[in-house]
């Protein structure tokens, strides 16, 4: 059961990564990400430097939003775009790396607990004798 | 705990451990026990730990092998034996950026539920790291794309 869950998680992670890389495999979208990595910005501000219609830029932005790389929130009437840093955490593998690290450490911790328990089971006789 | 909008990434692991909360807490905080399981390097590694177990106190774990010398260190934020231990954590694995580790221990009869939470902190350094990270990814992509044409 746990294995199936893990496989499902890995599959959906792969799908998300595919979406991220597909979204970034376009020079206009990379330029948008670069712009937003400096600071959040309004849609119109993002579109400004591009020699294309606002509509065309909006399409690129929607692809980035669908991939999870870019987020949109409203401030009054403005639509503000920003980078979703979590999507990068996944891309750069931090979550996977740390999870793997701690799982191994906790395995080692449990092994040590087992060793210490054995030591204690050997111990009580001596302790009894000592207390009397 | 109050959290802003820009929280960093979080890794959380839960485990039922067959030991008391006190025993587990000591494994995390006593240097002679820490060195017996915290080092990720197998084989002949000289591992030294020191810790000043109080909020604001410092700890460090130094692992030296023939090839390398690595240190993990941090500062205790909360020390509540045997329920909760919170400390900052900086080392090669975190790219030497400060992160936060919380260990919670909840007794369940003879066993204990351990919940480990490791967070990237939403500091300017992390933000810079992210920006650099994006730059790297974009560069790699550009390389890959230019090579494929």
Interface residues (C-beta under 8 A of the other chain):
Chain A: X21 X24 X25 X30 X33 X34 X37 X38 X83 X85 X86 X88 X89 X90 X91 X92 X94 X95 X97 X98 X99 X101 X102 X103 X104 X105 X106 X108 X109 X110 X111 X112 X113 X116 X117
Chain B: X6 X8 X9 X11 X13 X15 X17 X18 X19 X23 X24 X27 X33 X36 X37 X38 X40 X93 X114 X116 X118 X120 X126 X127 X130 X131 X133 X134 X135 X137 X138 X141 X142 X145
